[in-house]
Amino acid sequence: MRLPCYDYNEAGCYFITICIHQRRNLLGQIQNGIMLLNAAGKETESILISMEKRYQDCKLAEYIIMPNHIHFIWINELGKTNLPDAIKWLKVVSTNAYIRGVKNDNWLPFHQRLWQRGYYDHIIRNEQDYEIIAEYIENNPLQWELDKLYQIDLTP
């Protein structure tokens, strides 16, 4: 899935998308074009933001938590952090927090795993590319029903 012959330790900007397994709407809902995070979505957001503390040479520039996926721009400023390692950390920590939420706070259970295997990444190559992606992230809730990741979740 990764770009062959590219060193993901390199300094640079990356657009990342990670989907919930089976695209279940576990992180909140869209109402009138606004994303309303539930407790699981708020916890996921907190963990995503905490990545900057864990990986101090990196910056979370833009992000949106959607009902069944997250988008964010990750800036590796110094080239010390391996992107796949950071994504793995995010998935493990958020999955463990979600499991606690299911056990302690009656969050909706997930099937087999919280996140789909892998993730989508795009290496942001210039300012124009960055601006297009940042606008996409900002407008994602407004475009929810048109989004290819949109799925009506019929499970309770």
N, C-alpha and C positions, 0 to 999 in steps of 0.2 A: 504494500500500500504506500510505502514511502517512496520518495523520488530517488531512483537509483543514483549512486555516486554522489549524493549530497550529504554533507556532514551536518547533522541536526544539532551539533554543539556550536555551530557558527553563530556569531552575533547576527541578529536580524529580526524581522517582524514576521509573525505567523498568524494566519487566520485559522482557528480551530473550531470544529463542530463535533460534538459528542452526543450521541442519541441514546435515549433510554431503550433498553431491550424490548423488542416487540412494539416500540413506539407508543407505549402506554403513557397516558397523561397523568403523571405522578407528581409533578412539581407545581401545579397550579392550573389556572384557567385564564382564558382571554375573554374580557368583557368590554365591548365597545372599543376595541382596538388597544386595550390596556392590559398588560400582563399583571395578574394578581397572583402573587406567590402564596402557596400554602406553607405550612410549617416545614415540609420537606424541601420546598423550593428555597425558603429562607435559609435553611441549614446548608443547602448546596451552595447558595450565594456566599454565605459566610466562609465556607471552605475554599471556594474559588478565590475569594479576596485574600484569604490567608496564604495563598501560594506565594505572594510577594514577600512575606516574612520568611517563608521556608527557603525560597530561591531569591536571595537578596540582590542578585545581579540581574534580575528580570522584573518586568513591569506588566501588570494587567492594564491594558490601555482602554479597551472598550469591551463590553459584554452584555449579553441578555440571557436570562434564564427563561426558557419557554416551557410549555406544559410537558413536552416529551423530548426536549433536546436543549443543549446550551451552545451558544456561539461566543467566541471571544477572540480578541487580538492579544497575542502574547509577544512581548518584546524582550528578546534575549540581548541585553546591552553589552555584555562583556564576553560572551561566547564560552561561559563556564558551565552552563546548565544544559544537559541533554534533554531535548524536548520530549522524547518518548518516556523518559524516566519521570519527568514532571507530570505528564498525563497519567501515567500509571499511579503515581502518588495520589493525584486528585480522585481517580476512580476508586482506589482502595479506601481512602479516608472517607469519601462520601458514601460508599457502600456500607461501611461499618456504621456510620452515623445513621443511615437509613434503616439498617437492621435494628438498631436501638430504638428508633422511632416506631417501627412496626411493633416491637415487643412492649414498649413502655407507653406509647401515645396513640396506638391504634391507627398508624399510617397504613395506607393500602399496601398489602404485600405485593412483592414482585415475583415473577416466575423465573427460576433458574439463576438469573443474575440481574443486577440493576441496570448496568450499561451494556450496550451492544459491544461486541468485539471490535477492536480497532477504533479509529476515529478518522475524520477528514481533516487534512491540513492543506493549506495553500501558502506558499512562500510569497510574502508581500514584497514586490520588487521596487516600487517607487511610490511617491506621494499620491499620485492619481489613483493607483491601485488601493492604497490605504484609505483614501477618502470615499471611494466607491463601497468598500467593505464596511467602513464605519457607518455610512448611511444605511446600508443594508441591515446592519445590526440594530441601529436605532429604529428603523421602520418595520422590523420583523413582526412585532405584534399587530401592526396595522394590516399586514399582508398574510396573516395567519391562515386564512382559508385558501389562499393561493399557494402557500408554501408546500414544496414537495415533501416535507417532513410532517405535514398536517395529516392527522388521522383521527377520525371520530372514535373515541375510546368507549366501547360499549360495555366494558367490564365495570362493576361497581367499585 
